[in-house]
């Protein structure tokens, strides 16, 4: 096999020859040593002819040193290099999340493999392992995109004959019923019950309150993703009034300026006071460990959130027990025991069903987008408030089968039946004053129309 690429200084085309020796492709090229042409054979470290041709082209263009030609990157080495470039050169805003997913789901299988040996079946195996571990369809789509981005860069650099991840589809791996499940969303009444609850154990009270404040911010201020909440900073707000905020999307890197709803301002002000009224820094930093004070990475809060809901709904109740500590001192601890059986609605929220995924922190983004639609905002306004870049992405949040089974109030006869009021709950949580149905705590009609709070 003879390949002609480029030209010598005198105009004669440079030539290179590929030879298959002992199952490995070698390049035979002419180099200049001490002014004299010398013919060399260089192992290319691959049994794939297309990859060998690409390496030969790079050798003749001077992009690949002869001593480096035999080396073949592992997927982990290639991924680390490529994601670093995507972050530093291309400005990838989600590089941290991509690294986290690659380390957690991909590297255990594909990490040590040479990139030239990765097949579509290997990529499919990674997704099947994520599926068997209970990961959601959206997580699997992210994983496939992460792998495809690495292999795609190698293909564009002519180091791979193709991007084999393009042969793999998530819909072929998931059971049919899993492909259309929607994320559960809390109703306003359920949100009220959650905000009125306070953790009985002082050791865990601030952590539970922090999740409640994050829930309020995500639900009322732009439908922020969990990563956006983790990156939110005090200097992004007008302090101490909290009238306006700069909301930055960690996914897209774009920033939008939003008015803070009046209902949310006292909640933020209370949290700001509890944090010592800082002028700068993160709203919700890591609280413990070596990374205390730093930005959270790869944290979802889903399990803790659903645990809070079980306790706020009364499915689990606290019980104080006396214990003897290891050094002989008596102590009182709180243990949680079953309180009552969940209703069908609560089982759907907390465990999901055939058509619904259990509630998590991303549910607040869906709730925000759905509330904008119900408030009558047009698609352009709703996309601006939610930070969606495409109509398709925005409409995906508006699908809700439950609403297709419910007759709108406007379609019912007017028989003088008043709407169901917000429930009155006993005071306990610091947020209970904003969740007791007080009409003064509700937004004004124009604000409710504009911000769907």
N, C-alpha and C positions, 0 to 999 in steps of 0.2 A: 504494500500500500504506500503510495507516494503522495505527499501533500506539498503543494507549492504555495507559499505565503510570503508576501513582502518581496523586497529586492535588495541585493547587495549594493554597496556604494557605487559600483561600476554599472549598475542597471540590470545585472543578471538576477533573475528571481531566486530567492532563497528556497531551498528545498529541505524537506524533512521526511524521514521514512519511519513508519511504524512497523514493529515486528512483534509477533506473539511468541513469547518464549516461556515455556513451563507454566502456561496459563496466565501470564502477566504481560501486559503490553509494555514495550520498550520503544524509546525514540532514538533514532540514529540521526544526529545532526552534526554539522560542521561548525566548529568554533575556532577562533583565532587565539593561538597560544604563542607568545613571543614572536608575533608577526607571521607565524606559519599556520596554515589551515590544518586542523586536527579533527579527525572523525571520531565522535564519541557515541557510545550507547548508554542511554540513561533509562533506568526503570521508572515507569510512570505510576506504579503501585495500584493498578486497576485491571480488571478483566473485562471492563466495559469499553467497547470500541468507540462509542460516542464520547465518553469521558476522556478517553485517550486522545482523540482528535482535538478536543477542546484544550487539553493540557499542552499538546504539541503546538497549537496556535499561540498559546501564552508564552511558551518557551521561545518561539521564534520572534515574538514581539518584545521579548525582554521583560515580560510581566511576571515570569516565574523563573527563579534561579535554578540552575541544574541540580544543585545539591538539595533543593527543597522539593523537587518534582516527585520523588518517591513517597513523600508524606501524604497521607490521606487523613483529613480531619475527622474526628468523631462528631456525632451530632451535637453533643454537649459543647464541644469546643466551637463548632460553627455557630451554634445558637448564641453563645455568650458574645462572640465577636459581632454577629449581625445585629443583635438587640442593642448592643452598645452603640453601633453605628446609627441604628434607627433612632436612638434617643438623642445622641449628640449632634448628628448631622441633619437628620430628617425631622427632628423635633417631636418624636413619638411621645405623646402625653401619658400613655398607659404602659410605658416600658416596665415600671415596677410590677404592675399586675401581670404583665406577660411573663416576666422572669419567675414570678411566684407560681404561676400555673405550669410553666415548663418544668420547674424543679419538682413540683408536687405530683404532676400527672404524666409527664413525658419522659424526663430523664431516667427514671427507674427502668424503663423499657428500652428507649431509643438512645439514651445518653451515651453508652459506651460503643454503640455501633458506628462503623465507618459510614459516612454519608452516602457513599457509592453503593452500599449494600442494603439501603432502606427500600423496602417494597411497600406497595399499597396495603398489603396484608398486615404489615407491621403497624402502620398508622391506624388501620381498622382495629387492631388489637388494643391499642391505647384507648380508643374511644369505647370499646366494649368493656374494658376494665373500669373506666369512669362510669359507664352505665350500671355495671354490676355493683359499684360502690354507692349507687343511689344519687349520682350527680344529675342535675337538671339538664334539660335539652339545651338551654341557653349556655350553661357551662361547657357542654360538649361542643357546641358551635364555637365558643371561644378557643377551646383546646385545638380544634381542627384548624382554625384560622392561624393560631400561633405556629403550629407545625408547618402549615402551608407558607407562611411568611418567610420562614427560614429556608425551606427547600426552594421556594420561588426565587429568593436572592441568589442561591447557588446555581439555579438553572439559568438565570439572567447573566451570571458571570461565566457561563459555559463550563461549569464544573460538574453539572449533572445533565443527562440527556433529556430529562423531563421532571416536572414537579408531580410526583406520584400522589401527593395529597389531593390533587384535583380529581383523582379517580374515586375518592371516598366521599360518601354522603351520610350525614347524621340520620336522615329520615329512613335510610335503609337499615340502620342499626337499632333504632328505637322501635318498640312495639307501636302499632298504629295508635292506640289509645293515648300513648305518652306524647304524641306529636302536637296535640291541640289543647293540652291542659293549660288553663289560665291560672295566674297567681291570685289567691284569695285576697280580699280587701276588707278592712274593718269598716263597719258603718260608723256614723257619727256617735250613735248611742254606745257602741262598743268602745270607741275611742274615749268617750267620757268616763266609762267605767275603768279603763286602763289608767287614765290620768289621775283619777281620784284615789287610786291605790297607793299605799306607802309600804315599803318593805319593813317588817317589824324588827329586823335585826340591824342595829346601828352599824355593824361592820360592813353590811352590803347595801345600806340605804343610799349612799351617794352614787353607787354604780347603777342602781335601778332608776334613780332620779335622772341621771345622765342619759339613759336610754329613753326616758320619757321626753326630755328636752329635745333630743335628737329627732324623735318621732314628730314632735310639733314643728320643728324647723323643716324637716323633709316634707311634711304634709302641707305646710302653709307658705313656704318660701321657695318656689320654683321647682318643687318635686325633686329635690337633690338626691343623687345617688349616695350610697354609703361612702364611697371614696371621696365624694365632694364634701360630705360632712366631716370626714377625718382631716381634710385639708383646709377647712374653713378657719379664718383667722379673725381676731378681734379688730385688726386694723381695716378689715373689709366693711365694717359697720360705722355708721355715724354715732359716735359715743358722746354722751350717755343716753341720747334720746332713742337710738335704734330706729330712726325713721327710714333710712335707706341702707342698702347693702349691695356690695359687688359680689355676685355669685359666679364662681369660676367652675367650669366643668373639667374635671380631671381627665375625662375621656376624650374630649375634643380640644381642650386647651383654650377654649373661648370664654370670655367673661361678659356677663350681662348685668346691667344695673337695674335693681328692682326696689319698689317701695315695700317696706316691711309692714304687713297688716297690723292694725291696732291690737288685735287679739294676741299676736305673737310678741309684741314689744315688752309687756311686763314679764313674760316668761323668760325672755332673753336677759332682761335687766336683773331678774332674780338670780339667774345662773351666773351672770357677770359679777354680781355682788358676792356670791358664794365663792367665786374663784379669786376674790381679792381685787376686783376692779382693775384688771390688767389693761394696758394700752395696746400691747402687741402680743402675739403668740397664738397658739392653737386653741380653738374652743373646746375640742374634745381630744386631748392628747392621751398617749399611753399613760396609764395611772401607776403601774407597778413595774418592777424588774429593772434590768440594765438599760432598757429603752424608755424609762419613765420620762415624760415630758416631750418625747419625740412623736412624730406622726405615725398613726396606726397603719399597718400594711397587711393586707390579706385577711382582715377581720370582718365577719359578716353580722354578728350579733343575733343571728336567726334563732339559735337554740336558747340563748338567754332571753330573748324577746318572747318566745313562745312559753318559756317557763314563767316569766312575769305574768303573761296572760292567764295561764292556768291558776295562778294564785290570786290575781285580781278578780277572776270570775268565780272564785270559790271552789274550784275543782281540787285544789290542794289547800289545806289549812295548817297553820303553825301550831306546834305543840312544844311547850317548854319542858325540857328534861334536865335532871340533875346528873352530872357526871363527875368523876374523880380524875383529875389531870395526872399526868405521869409522875409529877413530883409530889403528889399527895394532896393537892389543893382542890377543894370542891369548886365546881363551876356550873353555870346554867347555860345550856345551849338550846337553839331552836331547831326542831326537826319538823319536816313537812310530811303530812300523812294525807291519804285520799279524803276529800270532803264530800263529794257527791259525784254521780255519774254525769258525763257531759251530754248536752243536747246534740241533736244532729248537726245544727249549725256550728257548735263549738268543735265537734269532731272534724268538720270540714276545714275550719280555720286552723286547727292545730295539727292535724294529720293529713289533710287533703283527702281526695276521693278520686274516683275514676276520671272526673272531668276537671278537677281543681288541684293546684299545688298549694301546700300549706302557706300560711301567711309568713312573710319575712320583712326585712327592712325595705326591700325594693317595692313592697306593696304600697308604701306611701307615695312613691312616684306614680304608680298606676292610679291610686286614689286621686292624686292631684290632677292628672290628665283627664280622668273621667269627670271630676267635678267641674273642670273648665268647660267641657262639652255640655254638661247638664245646666251650667249657668248661661248657656247660649252664646258663648264667645265664638267668633269665626275661627277658622282653622289657622289663619295667619297669626292672629293674636295669641291663640293657645300655643302654637309652636314657639313663639317668642318667649312666652312666660315659662314654658317647660324646657326650653333649650333644645328642642328637637331640630335636626338639620334636614330631615326629609319628611314628606307627607306619609310615606310608608311606615317609617319608624313611629310617627305620631299616632297613626291609626291603629297600630298594633296594640297600643295601650288602651284603646277605647272598646275593644271587644269584651263583652260581658254577657255570658249566656243567661245569668240570673235575671238581668233586666229584660231579656227577651221573653221571659215567662211572667213578667209582672205588668199588669195593666196600669198605665200612668194615671195619676190622680185626676189630671185634666180630662181624662176620658170617662170618668165615673159620674153618675148623676149627683147633683148638689143636694144633699139631704141634711145639711147643717152639721155634719160630723167634723169636728175640729181635727187638725193634724196632731200627731202624737208628740207631746212635749219632751224636752230633754229630761232625763231622770234626775231626781233629787237624790244625792248621795251624801252619806255622812262625811264630815270634814276629817281629813287625815293627812293626805299628801300635800306638800307645798303647792302642787298644781291644782288641788281640789277647788280652790276659789275661782279657777278659770273653767271648771268642768261641772258646775252645779246647776246649770240651766239658767243662771242669772242673765236677764235680758241685757243688762249693762255690759256683760262680758262678750255678748255676741256682736259681730261686725254690723255696721250700718248696711242698709240695703244696697247703696251704690258700691260699697266696698265688697260686699258679698258677691255682687254681680261681677265685679272686676277681678277679684282674687279668689273666688270660690272657696272661701275659708269656712 
